[in-house]
Amino acid sequence: MLRFRSPVYFGESMDTERKRQRLMEKLSRGRHVRKGVTLILYAVNGKDLFDLLPARELKRPWRKGEDFYVLGLAANREEALQLVQRMVMEVYESTGDFDVRGYFGYPGGQPDAAQ
């Protein structure tokens, strides 16, 4: 299941509200999206800041039933890296720290770090 942070961060190429809403609707419904679309998620291992997940991975059988909390969406991996950089800088400039889960919020409290 996909849950989207409010507000979601978007890459520069997703410059209209219509594009943003259509992409989020397609992802929520499990529909096909343009090749390269990348989701920015909290890192699964609890140690890194973020994971970048190509949207096509959501279609994989082993991903069924997984929950994803989407912080950002980008048109491709390069744009996702730029967006992550912008997000990290925002966190650091606002807090002087890199606690992205504390800054952006984490549904259900803080996850345990992977061992």
Helices and strands as residue ranges (DSSP letters): E 2-10, H 17-28, E 38-42, E 50-54, G 55-59, G 61-63, E 68-74, H 77-95, H 100-104
